[in-house]
Structure formats: C-alpha cells, structure tokens
Amino acid sequence: MPKATAALPGVAPYVLLALIYIGVRYRVLRGFAHPTVPISWTEALLTWPSILWFYAQHLLLPFRLSEFYSLDYVHHATAGLVLPLFLLLALGLALYYWIRALPQKQVAFFALALIVLPLLPVLNLRSLTPGDIVHDRYLYLPSAGLALLAALSLREIDRRVTWFGAAALPPAGTLVVVVALVFALLTVTQQTQWANDILLYTRGAESAPDNLTVRDNLANALLSANQPQRAIPLYLDILKRSPNFWRSNYNLGFALYQTGNAAAAEQTLQRAIMIDSSDSDQYIYLALVELQLKKFPEAADNARQAIARNPQARGYHFVLGLILEAQGNRDAAIAAFNTELREHPDNAPAAAELQKIELTE
C-alpha cells in the first residue's frame, strides 16, 4: 500500500485526463457505445470464448494475419463454445500457476492485466459490424504485456534449468537478436498485403471468404484500377449469394455505367434504390444513365431526388443542368448551372457549360 500511495502523484495527471476524456466522450456520443447489431447478450456471451481464443492464438502465433476474418456469432452451446472455452480455461490455469512461480509476481500479474484488460471493450459485440468482429489491431497493447511476461519467463527458466551443468538458454542478448530477426521476417512477409488495396482485399477474401463487404471492396479496388472485367464478375458473384446486398447492387450499377452498359446499369441502380433509398449518389448516377438513354423526364426526376437528399453535393445541380439542357429547357438549365457554381465556384465543367449555353442565345 505505501508503494501505491507513493505512486499516486505521478499517476494522478493521467487519471484526470482519462476522466475528462471519458466525460466528453460520454456526452458527445450520449453513452459509451450504441448497439448496431440486433443480437442478444446471451449470443454475445456464447461468442466470447471463440473471440478470446482467436486473440490468444494470434497473440502467441502471429502467422497468416489479415485485416479480415471469418468468425461468426455462436448462437447455441455447441463445439464452437465448448472447445474454445476448454482451451481458454487450460491456458488460464497454466498462466496462473506459472506466474505464481515467478519471483516478480506483481510485474507478471501487471503483464497479464495488460494482455486481458484492453480486450474487454471489444467483447461488446453488439457495437461491432456484423461479420467484422475481430481485428489484430486490438492486440497492440496485449502484445506489450506478452513481451513483458515472456522476458520474465525466459529469465526464470534460465535461472532454474541447466543442461549437463550448463545454462539452458543462450545469453539474453543472443535470444533478443534471434527473436527480433524472426519477428522482423514475419513483419516483412506479412506486410506486403498492405502495398495496395487489391492485395489487401485479395488477402481478406482468402481469410474471410464469406465476408461480402470484403469481396465488394476488392471489386471496388479492381474497378478503381481500371479492371472492370475482373470487378464486374465479383459483384455478380456477391449478388448471387445475397441478391439484396445494397452495396454491390449500387457498385455494380456504377461499374456498368462506367463501362457504357446503360440499360443494365439502369436496372441495377433501380434495384439498389428499392433496397435502400437513402443514398443520394445512386440517384445521380441513375440520372446520368437515363440521360444516356434519352429518358429525360426520368433523369430529371432522379437528379432532383439526389438534390433533395444532399442539396450541397458537388456536381448534382450540374447534372440536372445537363438534363434540362438536353430537354431544351434553356432557362432552367442556366439556373441549375448557376446554382452549381454558387455552391462550388471551382467547378470548371459547369462554368464551361454555362458559358456555352449563354453564347448560343
């Protein structure tokens, strides 16, 4: 207790900052977290063992890492609950008895706390995105705790064990070099996936083949890299698995628009709007598609739908102006171009179109 009291002056500023941050966060967010997934606390509780065992595996054996993983909720007391729970209990008991055998027990228990405590917030599965409930980034602080516990353990093993009268382990410096080289090699080999989005999402699709968002992101990355011939089949595969997956309906419609397949793009964007009508961009791209198809009344209506949902969006009034100009409604087109330039004075295409239409008076 005297040691804890002596440490208070040094800790107090950090505790004060933490309390201020927690108070501000709570006030801004109107709570600590908000549920985004309609799962019960019972289902979350049943899933916790598999989550914690996942993190134990990745902490101890950081191989084949990815940004995405296929780990789903556990809805019933099956092997998905029992096996991870048994393994966690065995690991917990082994750690407890090993730490009790270490001379620096307080430091060892602090290392264990540094491993466990940062993982508690991520057990609030109701606030995480479905199909995206585990991430290696949550192990940043726990890895520091593991490194501290490993250092204490290696020193104790070296002190206790000898082989044929010699030390059981090489000198500490040698061990540090070996460990550093191994992990440096792991870092080099596993970080290549971050070179670009295509590599990242390709690895993600391999590690989480059922994650439709990852596959959609891979298709988007391919489309951005001007590879629609690879992106469009991916969108179609996603929609074969889940026809009402809004993101891929919208993104496929955009891809078809970009590749000049206006008729198919119109159908796909209309389906996306039927699934979720809240996004404004899908209306503006549908308006552009219908402009290509010379369906001017429908195009104007969809451009106005986009503007109604996001009045300040860049380019929306410009698109409406193009449609009105194509209809022959010169005055309304000029008004739309002027509105665009009032909101976005640097929109050069709108300025050029306005100048062109005014010169043809």
Summary of the structure (lengths in Angstrom):
residues: 361
radius of gyration: 29.0
end to end distance: 88.4
largest distance: 102.0
contacts: 1018
relative contact order: 0.05
helix: 75%
strand: 1%
